[in-house]
Amino acid sequence: MEQRKHWWNGKWGRIARKDIFLRVSGDQWYVEQRSGGADGVSTFVEFNGEEGALDAVRALLAGPEDWRELSVRPPAR
């Protein structure tokens, strides 16, 4: 699975931190919404195409948080 994008709400700490990830594997796209940092609780939604996944991400980013896009390292070749 390849991670394409990552957003973070800019808050530190297990209770306040939230992350959103956009990932792809073959033709399947995945959006992960995580609360609580690396050891937190995640919700995954699977999509058959990129556009549906991006629509879901845009809806999540429209909330009250101050989201920041974090850079993603390109895949090794």
C-alpha positions, 0 to 999 in steps of 0.5 A, spaced: 500 500 500 502 506 498 501 513 502 499 518 497 497 524 502 497 525 509 494 531 513 495 533 521 491 537 525 497 541 528 496 538 535 500 534 539 498 529 545 494 523 545 487 526 546 488 532 541 492 529 535 488 527 529 491 525 522 488 523 515 491 519 510 490 517 503 493 511 500 492 506 494 493 499 493 492 497 485 485 500 483 483 501 491 483 507 494 483 508 502 482 514 507 484 513 514 482 517 519 486 517 526 485 520 532 490 519 538 497 519 534 500 512 532 497 508 537 490 511 536 484 509 533 483 509 526 477 508 521 478 506 514 474 507 508 475 504 501 473 507 495 473 504 487 477 510 485 481 516 486 475 521 486 471 518 491 477 518 496 479 525 495 471 527 496 471 524 502 478 527 504 475 534 502 469 533 507 474 531 513 478 537 512 472 542 511 471 541 519 473 546 524 481 543 525 487 547 522 489 542 518 496 541 515 498 537 509 505 533 511 510 531 505 510 524 503 516 521 501 516 518 494 516 511 493 523 508 492 525 506 485 
